[in-house]
Amino acid sequence: MMKVAVVGAAGRMGLRLIQAVVEAEGLELSGAIERPGHEQVGTDAGLLAGVGELGVKISDDLATTMSGADVLIDFTFPDVTLNNLAVCAELGKMVVSGSTGFSPEQRAEAEAFARRIPVVLAPNMSVGVNACFKLLKEAAKILGDDFDVEVVELHHNKKKDSPSGTAVRMGEVVAETLGRDYNQVANYHREGMCGERTKQEIGMQTVRGGDIVGEHTVYFIGMGERIEISHRAMSRDMFARGAARACQWIADKGPGLYDMQDVLNLK
């Protein structure tokens, strides 16, 4: 059995991750971590997640918890993820992370840790979203430069990063396929007399409101026709199931930085 620890265990995503680990074949929840001072520290993680008593108490000590685990699931924030990667790299433990919002410098730090341990780092763990990444690549190959590309994403009003990591990755996939530098062609803002749209740019538009789990649409807009590739998340469960699948996959992998395209054999 692969022993799994979940960080942020008492949060909305953490509770779903606990459920997914308990339900997944070959995985066993061995640890649950929250920040020091959190009111749920000491609570049985299984009871809190609604899957029954597991005998796994929520801890505020990552290093001690990871000493009895094989892999850490981390859906937090870049700064926290990097700290967790440092601990896991020191202990020789694997990491599956769905954190988003990494700067290029933070991404480079994560890559450095992945030279020591296996790390799956993916902006979206959904099987459906990763299928969309594959479809976007094929669409961009076929449509080429004759179609304008716009990415629109919607999320709940509590989301801290914008645009979403998934939207950025969608833009990157299209840009890479078309031979463009995403950082040079991404257009995040249009206001006033901004001039005509260039052929190279990829528009990135963000909507925030209510409790939207996550919606992404990439528009390929040509003369007289439009193609839309969309994904709508109905709950956070699909992200949790994807993370559990990544834990199953990473068990026999060596050090390296992987993503869900690797996990799903879509490359």
C-alpha positions, -999 to +999 in steps of 0.1 A: +000+000+000+012+035-009+011+056+023-003+091+015-003+123+036-025+153+027-016+189+036-043+214+041-064+185+053-092+205+070-099+227+039-125+221+012-100+205-011-082+187+017-114+169+028-121+157-008-085+146-011-089+125+020-120+109+006-103+102-027-073+085-011-095+063+011-115+052-020-085+046-043-071+012-047-036+007-034-036+039-013-037+044+024-041+077+043-012+078+068-011+115+076-030+147+075-014+182+081-027+216+089-010+249+098+001+254+135-028+267+156-055+254+133-086+245+153-088+210+138-053+199+148-058+166+168-091+158+151-094+124+133-091+132+096-115+104+086-143+117+109-138+152+096-139+141+060-170+119+066-154+086+057-153+072+093-127+070+119-092+063+105-070+067+135-051+095+116-050+126+137-045+160+119-010+172+128+008+205+125+042+188+120+050+181+084+084+164+089+071+140+116+041+132+096+060+125+064+084+102+082+056+077+080+044+085+045+055+078+010+040+107-008+025+141+000-005+156-017-002+194-018-030+217-030-018+249-013+000+280-026+034+284-042+053+296-011+038+268+010+044+242-017+081+251-020+085+248+018+068+214+017+090+204-013+121+213+007+110+191+036+101+162+013+133+164-006+153+162+026+133+131+036+133+115+002+095+116-001+075+120-033+051+149-039+019+154-059+010+190-061-020+208-077-009+243-065-011+271-090+002+306-094+040+299-096+062+326-108+090+316-132+115+318-103+093+296-081+089+271-109+126+269-112+129+262-075+103+234-078+124+220-107+155+220-086+137+199-059+125+175-085+160+166-094+161+150-060+127+134-057+097+125-080+073+154-082+040+156-101+032+193-105+001+201-125-022+232-126-052+209-130-054+172-120-087+166-139-086+139-165-110+159-186-089+191-185-059+172-195-078+157-224-086+193-233-048+201-234-044+174-259-073+186-280-060+222-279-027+211-293-043+192-322-067+221-329-039+246-330-019+224-354-048+222-378-060+259-375-026+275-374-023+313-376-056+319-394-076+318-362-075+343-334-072+326-299-089+338-268-090+320-234-118+328-209-119+313-174-144+315-145-138+307-109-153+313-074-148+346-056-123+332-032-097+322-058-065+342-052-045+338-084-056+352-118-057+339-144-060+304-133-031+280-137-052+259-160-060+289-182-023+298-184-014+262-193-041+263-220-026+294-234+009+279-232-001+248-251-016+268-279+014+292-280+039+264-280+021+246-308+020+277-329+057+285-323+050+316-301+064+327-268+034+327-244+050+354-222+053+377-252+019+371-267-005+367-237-028+398-235-044+401-200-060+435-204-079+455-229-093+489-221-099+522-239-083+528-273-061+498-272-058+494-309-067+464-332-060+429-321-027+415-333-026+381-351-001+367-326-017+376-293-036+352-271-063+369-251-066+359-214-099+369-198-109+363-162-143+362-144-147+358-106-179+353-087-200+331-064-191+295-060-180+285-095-157+255-092-140+262-125-149+268-162-125+272-191-131+279-227-106+284-255-120+301-286-105+297-320-121+325-340-118+326-378-136+345-405-172+332-405-166+304-380-157+297-344-145+267-326-148+264-288-131+238-266-146+240-231-144+223-197-167+228-168-160+214-133-191+204-114-173+197-081-137+194-067-140+156-066-124+152-101-093+171-090-090+148-059-095+117-080-068+129-104-044+135-075-051+100-062-044+086-097-011+106-097-001+090-064-007+055-079+014+064-110+043+080-092+050+050-070+078+035-092+091+067-108+126+082-103+134+118-095+120+143-120+093+169-126+062+153-141+027+165-149-007+149-156+001+145-192+028+120-180+004+104-156-023+099-183+003+089-210-009+117-233+026+129-244 
